[in-house]
Amino acid sequence: MLSELLQQKADASATRLPETIRKTFSEGIDTVRETGIEQSAKNVGDQAVDAELTGWNGKTVELSSLWKDGPIVLMWYRGGWCPYCNVQLRAMQQSLNAIEDAGAKLVVLTPELPEKAKETAEANDLEIVALHDKGNAVARKYGLVFQLPKPIIPMYRDKLKLPEYNGNDAMELPLSATYVIDQSGKITYAFLDADYKKRAEPADVVAAVSSAAGK
């Protein structure tokens, strides 16, 4: 299960990082959660927001044209610098056939620059082509964007090099959200968690797709 792989990654990180840094990150998660973003973001029953985005392969995609053909799985990842994102991406790649067999297309969005997204795909052996959510514009419309808490900004800016990945100096990120959107453009499944170590379980996503597809 993806949750087990994520926990293994978290445990490994806990043994490597000093307690003070672990505490700072933990408090950062609490700060984000206290904003109420998990409740205020787009959720089940809401109408999805349409957008036109371009992938690192140069092809442009309109979200509504995809969901009109059948349900889509809309998933954000924070960037290739995030080890938990990489674990999730590999898990979703392994589940891609199951998602498609259930009747949906997987659509992945990220704020990282197209050239960085391509590097992420190559590093993780992904067939998935991520769409560039420039400046988190689409994530903002879904209510997923939050400002990084001040205590953790230096780590994201200086160590993780967030500005280099995103091509701007904004100290913000989207939640690692996953939605299932049906053919009417309605959100039928939503995974929202302020804890970046928690992600939608692929099996749950496949089940949600089957339900949205009427299977």
Residue pairs with C-beta under 8 A, 6 or more apart in sequence:
1 201
1 203
2 87
2 88
2 91
2 199
2 200
2 201
2 202
3 198
3 199
3 201
5 87
5 91
6 84
6 87
6 88
6 197
6 198
6 199
7 197
9 83
9 84
9 87
9 197
10 84
10 197
13 22
13 83
14 22
21 155
24 151
24 152
24 155
25 152
25 155
27 149
27 151
28 148
28 149
28 151
28 152
29 194
29 195
29 196
30 194
31 149
32 146
32 149
32 194
33 194
33 195
35 146
37 143
37 144
37 146
37 175
37 192
37 194
38 175
38 192
38 193
38 194
40 143
41 142
41 143
41 144
41 175
41 177
41 190
41 192
42 48
42 49
42 142
42 143
42 144
42 179
42 187
42 190
43 187
43 190
43 192
44 187
44 188
44 189
44 190
45 186
45 187
46 186
46 187
47 185
47 186
47 187
48 63
48 67
48 74
48 179
48 181
48 185
48 186
48 187
49 63
49 138
49 141
49 142
50 62
50 63
50 64
50 185
51 62
51 63
51 137
51 138
51 141
52 60
52 61
52 62
52 63
53 60
53 61
53 63
53 109
53 131
53 132
53 133
53 138
54 60
54 61
54 114
54 131
54 132
55 61
55 114
55 117
55 129
55 130
55 131
55 132
56 114
56 115
56 117
56 118
56 121
56 129
56 130
56 132
57 129
59 129
61 107
61 131
63 72
63 74
63 107
63 181
64 185
66 72
66 105
66 107
67 181
67 182
67 183
67 185
68 183
69 105
69 183
70 103
70 104
70 105
70 183
70 213
71 103
71 104
71 105
71 180
71 181
71 182
71 183
71 188
71 209
71 212
71 213
72 104
72 105
72 106
72 107
72 180
72 181
73 99
73 104
73 105
73 106
73 107
73 178
73 179
73 180
73 205
73 209
74 107
74 109
74 177
74 178
74 179
74 180
74 181
75 92
75 106
75 107
75 108
75 109
75 176
75 177
75 178
75 179
75 200
76 108
76 109
76 110
76 133
76 139
76 144
76 174
76 175
76 176
76 177
76 178
77 85
77 88
77 89
77 108
77 109
77 110
77 130
77 176
78 85
78 110
78 111
78 112
78 173
78 174
78 176
78 196
79 85
79 110
79 111
79 112
79 116
79 120
79 162
79 165
79 166
80 86
80 112
80 116
80 117
80 119
80 120
80 123
80 165
81 160
81 161
81 162
81 165
82 160
82 196
84 176
84 196
84 197
84 199
85 120
85 176
86 120
86 123
86 124
87 199
88 176
88 199
89 108
89 120
89 124
89 126
89 128
90 124
90 125
90 126
91 202
92 99
92 106
92 108
92 128
92 202
93 124
93 125
93 126
93 127
93 128
94 202
95 202
95 203
95 205
95 206
96 106
96 127
96 128
98 202
98 206
99 105
99 106
99 202
99 205
99 206
99 209
100 106
102 206
102 209
102 210
102 213
102 215
103 209
103 210
103 212
103 213
103 215
104 180
104 209
104 212
104 213
106 128
107 131
108 128
108 129
108 130
108 131
109 130
109 131
109 132
109 133
109 138
109 139
110 117
110 120
110 130
110 131
110 132
110 133
111 132
111 133
111 134
111 135
111 136
111 139
111 165
111 166
111 173
111 174
112 120
112 130
112 132
112 165
112 166
113 132
113 165
113 166
113 167
114 132
116 165
117 130
117 132
120 126
120 130
121 127
121 128
121 129
121 130
133 139
133 174
135 168
135 170
136 144
136 145
136 170
136 172
136 173
136 174
139 145
139 174
139 175
139 177
142 177
142 179
144 174
144 175
144 177
144 192
145 172
145 173
145 174
146 172
146 173
146 174
146 175
146 194
147 171
147 172
148 156
148 171
148 172
148 173
153 171
156 162
156 171
156 173
157 163
157 171
162 171
162 173
163 169
175 192
175 193
175 194
176 193
176 196
176 199
177 190
177 191
177 192
178 189
178 190
178 191
178 199
178 200
178 205
179 187
179 189
179 190
179 191
180 187
180 188
180 189
180 190
180 205
180 208
180 209
180 212
181 187
181 188
181 212
182 188
182 212
188 208
188 211
188 212
189 204
189 205
189 208
189 209
189 211
189 212
191 199
191 200
191 204
191 205
193 199
